[in-house]
Amino acid sequence: MKAILATAASILLVVALAVAILLLLSGSPRERTSHELADTEHTIGGQPTTCTELFGETCSFALQSDYNQWGQNLESFVNAGTLGPFARSIGFVAEAKLSLQACEVSATAGRTILDFYPLAGIDHPAATTTDLFPFWNESRQFLCPVDSF
């Protein structure tokens, strides 16, 4: 009887060690899969321009995705001059980024202009809701129409 218990205990110990080793190895670092998006080129100022080139730094995943999706109409949209005096005061690049951010927020179900204001405030903390509303309104109508999602 003692021999059977000793054998069973040995088997349980071996199984427990094998499970522990498997769990330890399964938590080891694996080769990471890339979740980067292609840096798509769109024509800005008559030149093929990527998100990184336009904004002067590597674009976040969200901004890159927005640029890839809506960047083809970005230049004509911003140059239309319908975004108001605040937009004219911040320049093309900042106008483009705010417009893409408005598209990003409006394309997400359940998000509203109240979600856009704090996002816009990261780069433009002094901007008022009056300054930012045209980006929300015009972007949703002309750059990334809500019915296009």
Backbone as CSV, one residue per row, in Angstrom:
resi,resn,N_x,N_y,N_z,CA_x,CA_y,CA_z,C_x,C_y,C_z
1,MET,0.820,-1.181,0.000,0.000,0.000,0.000,0.871,1.253,0.000
2,LYS,1.970,1.194,0.814,2.880,2.323,0.863,3.530,2.562,-0.499
3,ALA,3.800,1.487,-1.223,4.434,1.590,-2.541,3.503,2.287,-3.529
4,ILE,2.204,1.968,-3.464,1.217,2.589,-4.351,1.099,4.076,-4.046
5,LEU,1.044,4.436,-2.771,0.961,5.850,-2.382,2.214,6.606,-2.800
6,ALA,3.365,5.974,-2.650,4.615,6.624,-3.041,4.657,6.833,-4.549
7,THR,4.203,5.846,-5.308,4.159,5.965,-6.762,3.183,7.058,-7.181
8,ALA,2.006,7.087,-6.572,0.999,8.114,-6.891,1.520,9.504,-6.554
9,ALA,2.192,9.637,-5.430,2.755,10.922,-5.032,3.834,11.356,-6.021
10,SER,4.661,10.400,-6.469,5.707,10.707,-7.446,5.093,11.175,-8.767
11,ILE,4.047,10.485,-9.205,3.375,10.853,-10.462,2.759,12.254,-10.339
12,LEU,2.107,12.528,-9.205,1.516,13.850,-8.998,2.579,14.947,-8.981
13,LEU,3.700,14.644,-8.381,4.800,15.602,-8.322,5.343,15.887,-9.718
14,VAL,5.515,14.862,-10.512,6.010,15.032,-11.886,5.005,15.830,-12.715
15,VAL,3.726,15.524,-12.600,2.688,16.248,-13.338,2.642,17.706,-12.896
16,ALA,2.721,17.954,-11.596,2.700,19.327,-11.080,3.895,20.120,-11.598
17,LEU,5.072,19.505,-11.611,6.265,20.170,-12.141,6.116,20.454,-13.637
18,ALA,5.569,19.497,-14.375,5.372,19.687,-15.816,4.409,20.843,-16.082
19,VAL,3.321,20.910,-15.325,2.353,22.009,-15.471,3.006,23.346,-15.120
20,ALA,3.770,23.374,-14.042,4.449,24.605,-13.631,5.413,25.078,-14.704
21,ILE,6.157,24.162,-15.292,7.101,24.515,-16.353,6.358,25.041,-17.578
22,LEU,5.274,24.393,-17.956,4.468,24.857,-19.101,3.911,26.256,-18.848
23,LEU,3.402,26.492,-17.657,2.867,27.811,-17.336,3.957,28.874,-17.364
24,LEU,5.110,28.521,-16.872,6.239,29.440,-16.862,6.675,29.773,-18.279
25,LEU,6.761,28.776,-19.120,7.188,28.985,-20.500,6.127,29.715,-21.321
26,SER,4.878,29.480,-21.057,3.823,30.141,-21.834,3.761,31.632,-21.527
27,GLY,4.298,32.043,-20.400,4.318,33.462,-20.053,5.564,34.157,-20.544
28,SER,6.446,33.434,-21.227,7.692,34.042,-21.704,7.407,34.969,-22.879
29,PRO,8.275,35.950,-23.077,8.066,36.893,-24.174,8.072,36.178,-25.512
30,ARG,7.151,36.590,-26.328,7.061,36.032,-27.674,7.405,37.130,-28.659
31,GLU,7.625,36.711,-29.853,7.880,37.699,-30.894,6.619,38.543,-31.048
32,ARG,6.790,39.842,-30.966,5.633,40.731,-31.051,5.155,40.820,-32.487
33,THR,3.853,40.864,-32.635,3.294,41.079,-33.958,3.108,42.572,-34.142
34,SER,3.344,43.037,-35.306,3.266,44.468,-35.577,1.822,44.877,-35.804
35,HIS,1.426,45.944,-35.130,0.098,46.496,-35.330,0.199,47.879,-35.950
36,GLU,1.310,48.119,-36.621,1.502,49.404,-37.258,0.706,49.448,-38.549
37,LEU,0.251,50.645,-38.879,-0.467,50.851,-40.122,0.497,51.366,-41.175
38,ALA,0.157,51.139,-42.417,0.948,51.704,-43.505,0.854,53.220,-43.434
39,ASP,1.938,53.889,-43.740,1.961,55.353,-43.763,1.579,55.783,-45.175
40,THR,0.287,55.807,-45.437,-0.266,56.080,-46.756,0.083,57.484,-47.235
41,GLU,0.321,57.612,-48.523,0.589,58.918,-49.108,-0.687,59.498,-49.695
42,HIS,-0.911,60.783,-49.422,-1.979,61.555,-50.054,-1.347,62.837,-50.564
43,THR,-1.922,63.413,-51.590,-1.348,64.627,-52.167,-1.716,65.837,-51.330
44,ILE,-0.698,66.499,-50.811,-0.850,67.733,-50.037,0.130,68.733,-50.648
45,GLY,-0.358,69.880,-51.065,0.511,70.877,-51.680,1.163,70.389,-52.964
46,GLY,0.463,69.517,-53.674,0.976,68.994,-54.937,2.021,67.899,-54.791
47,GLN,2.311,67.478,-53.550,3.332,66.467,-53.298,2.738,65.264,-52.572
48,PRO,3.200,64.055,-52.904,2.781,62.899,-52.122,3.285,63.083,-50.681
49,THR,2.385,63.007,-49.733,2.723,63.300,-48.336,2.153,62.228,-47.431
50,THR,2.988,61.731,-46.524,2.526,60.755,-45.537,2.084,61.496,-44.285
51,CYS,1.435,60.784,-43.401,1.018,61.348,-42.117,2.239,61.854,-41.354
52,THR,3.272,61.057,-41.321,4.498,61.424,-40.618,5.107,62.694,-41.204
53,GLU,5.129,62.793,-42.507,5.689,63.990,-43.159,4.830,65.222,-42.883
54,LEU,3.527,65.069,-42.919,2.640,66.212,-42.704,2.763,66.746,-41.284
55,PHE,2.742,65.868,-40.303,2.724,66.297,-38.914,4.110,66.385,-38.273
56,GLY,5.148,65.989,-39.012,6.511,66.162,-38.538,6.943,65.215,-37.443
57,GLU,6.167,64.172,-37.212,6.516,63.156,-36.216,5.730,61.899,-36.523
58,THR,6.139,60.801,-35.933,5.415,59.556,-36.140,3.992,59.724,-35.623
59,CYS,3.039,59.369,-36.450,1.633,59.533,-36.075,1.194,58.411,-35.135
60,SER,0.326,58.756,-34.204,-0.269,57.734,-33.341,-1.088,56.788,-34.215
61,PHE,-1.425,55.647,-33.670,-2.235,54.679,-34.412,-3.543,55.320,-34.879
62,ALA,-4.202,56.069,-33.974,-5.482,56.697,-34.311,-5.320,57.739,-35.406
63,LEU,-4.321,58.620,-35.278,-4.124,59.661,-36.281,-3.720,59.051,-37.618
64,GLN,-2.885,58.025,-37.586,-2.485,57.358,-38.831,-3.694,56.732,-39.513
65,SER,-4.527,56.075,-38.735,-5.736,55.465,-39.277,-6.654,56.520,-39.895
66,ASP,-6.811,57.642,-39.197,-7.650,58.733,-39.705,-7.078,59.295,-41.002
67,TYR,-5.772,59.512,-41.022,-5.115,60.053,-42.217,-5.271,59.078,-43.388
68,ASN,-5.063,57.802,-43.134,-5.196,56.810,-44.192,-6.617,56.807,-44.763
69,GLN,-7.610,56.951,-43.900,-9.000,56.862,-44.331,-9.506,58.142,-44.987
70,TRP,-9.162,59.304,-44.440,-9.759,60.550,-44.924,-8.766,61.548,-45.514
71,GLY,-7.499,61.180,-45.554,-6.465,62.102,-46.016,-6.572,62.519,-47.470
72,GLN,-7.213,61.720,-48.306,-7.285,62.052,-49.730,-8.046,63.354,-49.982
73,ASN,-8.935,63.744,-49.105,-9.706,64.983,-49.273,-9.292,66.075,-48.288
74,LEU,-8.253,65.828,-47.544,-7.869,66.729,-46.459,-7.463,68.117,-46.952
75,GLU,-6.649,68.187,-47.978,-6.173,69.487,-48.456,-7.326,70.360,-48.942
76,SER,-8.189,69.828,-49.776,-9.302,70.637,-50.286,-10.261,71.025,-49.175
77,PHE,-10.445,70.132,-48.203,-11.329,70.438,-47.075,-10.773,71.593,-46.248
78,VAL,-9.521,71.513,-45.858,-8.921,72.560,-45.028,-8.834,73.872,-45.809
79,ASN,-8.466,73.789,-47.073,-8.316,75.006,-47.879,-9.639,75.650,-48.268
80,ALA,-10.748,74.986,-48.004,-12.058,75.568,-48.318,-12.328,76.812,-47.482
81,GLY,-11.657,76.942,-46.349,-11.780,78.146,-45.532,-13.066,78.255,-44.731
82,THR,-13.698,77.128,-44.459,-14.983,77.152,-43.743,-14.860,76.879,-42.252
83,LEU,-13.630,76.777,-41.753,-13.434,76.392,-40.353,-13.317,77.573,-39.397
84,GLY,-13.405,78.779,-39.912,-13.465,79.955,-39.051,-12.134,80.616,-38.765
85,PRO,-12.202,81.733,-38.032,-10.997,82.525,-37.761,-9.961,81.804,-36.895
86,PHE,-10.402,81.004,-35.953,-9.440,80.255,-35.145,-8.615,79.340,-36.045
87,ALA,-9.271,78.665,-36.970,-8.574,77.761,-37.881,-7.531,78.516,-38.695
88,ARG,-7.897,79.664,-39.202,-6.937,80.444,-39.988,-5.737,80.859,-39.146
89,SER,-5.945,81.041,-37.855,-4.849,81.494,-36.997,-3.874,80.375,-36.612
90,ILE,-4.275,79.115,-36.746,-3.399,78.016,-36.315,-2.659,77.345,-37.466
91,GLY,-3.049,77.602,-38.686,-2.338,77.054,-39.840,-2.836,75.702,-40.308
92,PHE,-2.373,75.349,-41.511,-2.861,74.162,-42.203,-2.668,72.877,-41.400
93,VAL,-1.478,72.646,-40.886,-1.182,71.373,-40.215,-2.077,71.177,-38.993
94,ALA,-2.212,72.206,-38.179,-3.068,72.102,-36.990,-4.537,71.945,-37.387
95,GLU,-4.957,72.656,-38.432,-6.334,72.507,-38.924,-6.582,71.070,-39.389
96,ALA,-5.610,70.526,-40.104,-5.743,69.161,-40.614,-5.872,68.164,-39.466
97,LYS,-5.037,68.338,-38.441,-5.069,67.406,-37.309,-6.397,67.488,-36.563
98,LEU,-6.877,68.698,-36.297,-8.173,68.840,-35.603,-9.309,68.244,-36.433
99,SER,-9.247,68.427,-37.740,-10.289,67.881,-38.611,-10.291,66.356,-38.571
100,LEU,-9.105,65.766,-38.623,-9.011,64.301,-38.550,-9.443,63.786,-37.182
101,GLN,-9.116,64.524,-36.131,-9.552,64.122,-34.796,-11.075,64.179,-34.675
102,ALA,-11.687,65.182,-35.287,-13.155,65.259,-35.278,-13.745,64.048,-35.998
103,CYS,-13.115,63.655,-37.101,-13.583,62.463,-37.827,-13.445,61.208,-36.962
104,GLU,-12.313,61.092,-36.298,-12.065,59.929,-35.446,-13.140,59.791,-34.380
105,VAL,-13.432,60.884,-33.694,-14.420,60.845,-32.608,-15.817,60.567,-33.171
106,SER,-16.181,61.262,-34.235,-17.540,61.093,-34.757,-17.755,59.719,-35.376
107,ALA,-16.689,59.055,-35.786,-16.815,57.722,-36.379,-16.992,56.634,-35.333
108,THR,-16.816,56.979,-34.082,-16.931,56.003,-33.004,-18.324,56.077,-32.387
109,ALA,-19.036,54.984,-32.443,-20.402,54.942,-31.926,-20.450,55.392,-30.470
110,GLY,-21.402,56.244,-30.170,-21.608,56.691,-28.795,-20.765,57.884,-28.395
111,ARG,-19.842,58.315,-29.247,-19.012,59.470,-28.903,-19.602,60.719,-29.540
112,THR,-19.457,61.828,-28.853,-20.071,63.082,-29.293,-19.039,64.201,-29.290
113,ILE,-19.525,65.383,-29.595,-18.666,66.566,-29.575,-18.050,66.766,-28.192
114,LEU,-18.738,66.317,-27.159,-18.198,66.445,-25.803,-16.944,65.589,-25.616
115,ASP,-16.772,64.573,-26.449,-15.553,63.763,-26.434,-14.460,64.407,-27.291
116,PHE,-14.871,65.184,-28.280,-13.910,65.854,-29.164,-13.192,67.003,-28.460
117,TYR,-13.917,67.773,-27.666,-13.310,68.946,-27.016,-12.058,68.620,-26.199
118,PRO,-12.080,67.623,-25.318,-10.849,67.338,-24.557,-9.700,66.837,-25.444
119,LEU,-10.012,66.091,-26.501,-8.985,65.617,-27.419,-8.338,66.805,-28.133
120,ALA,-9.157,67.722,-28.596,-8.646,68.923,-29.262,-7.864,69.795,-28.290
121,GLY,-8.273,69.791,-27.037,-7.630,70.608,-26.020,-6.209,70.187,-25.681
122,ILE,-5.816,68.986,-26.071,-4.447,68.539,-25.806,-3.455,69.452,-26.518
123,ASP,-3.707,69.725,-27.801,-2.811,70.593,-28.570,-3.225,72.059,-28.521
124,HIS,-4.478,72.315,-28.172,-5.005,73.685,-28.191,-5.781,73.971,-26.901
125,PRO,-5.080,74.034,-25.776,-5.774,74.199,-24.488,-6.536,75.515,-24.359
126,ALA,-6.155,76.525,-25.089,-6.844,77.819,-24.995,-8.044,77.913,-25.935
127,ALA,-8.220,76.918,-26.803,-9.331,76.960,-27.761,-10.661,76.825,-27.030
128,THR,-11.615,77.619,-27.447,-12.947,77.572,-26.851,-13.834,76.622,-27.648
129,THR,-14.979,76.323,-27.103,-15.919,75.480,-27.840,-16.352,76.173,-29.129
130,THR,-16.417,77.479,-29.102,-16.763,78.243,-30.309,-15.672,78.080,-31.371
131,ASP,-14.418,78.028,-30.943,-13.308,77.822,-31.871,-13.352,76.427,-32.480
132,LEU,-13.728,75.444,-31.682,-13.640,74.045,-32.099,-14.889,73.518,-32.801
133,PHE,-16.032,74.130,-32.551,-17.274,73.616,-33.140,-17.212,73.502,-34.663
134,PRO,-16.654,74.485,-35.393,-16.614,74.327,-36.850,-15.864,73.080,-37.310
135,PHE,-14.834,72.680,-36.589,-14.105,71.464,-36.968,-15.026,70.253,-36.866
136,TRP,-15.762,70.186,-35.783,-16.701,69.085,-35.569,-17.792,69.101,-36.640
137,ASN,-18.414,70.230,-36.802,-19.552,70.341,-37.702,-19.162,70.130,-39.165
138,GLU,-18.159,70.840,-39.628,-17.756,70.768,-41.033,-17.131,69.411,-41.372
139,SER,-16.313,68.889,-40.480,-15.682,67.588,-40.744,-16.729,66.508,-40.921
140,ARG,-17.707,66.505,-40.041,-18.754,65.478,-40.109,-19.616,65.609,-41.359
141,GLN,-19.711,66.802,-41.901,-20.528,67.000,-43.099,-19.752,66.764,-44.391
142,PHE,-18.471,67.160,-44.418,-17.769,67.183,-45.695,-16.514,66.316,-45.775
143,LEU,-15.741,66.197,-44.716,-14.519,65.394,-44.776,-14.818,63.923,-44.540
144,CYS,-15.617,63.650,-43.551,-15.947,62.264,-43.194,-17.434,62.192,-42.859
145,PRO,-18.290,62.353,-43.858,-19.734,62.369,-43.579,-20.170,61.171,-42.753
146,VAL,-21.020,61.445,-41.789,-21.469,60.418,-40.849,-22.084,59.225,-41.581
147,ASP,-22.772,59.454,-42.669,-23.407,58.349,-43.387,-22.403,57.506,-44.171
148,SER,-21.121,57.908,-44.179,-20.117,57.131,-44.903,-19.498,56.023,-44.058
149,PHE,-19.885,55.906,-42.790,-19.279,54.891,-41.911,-19.959,53.591,-42.134
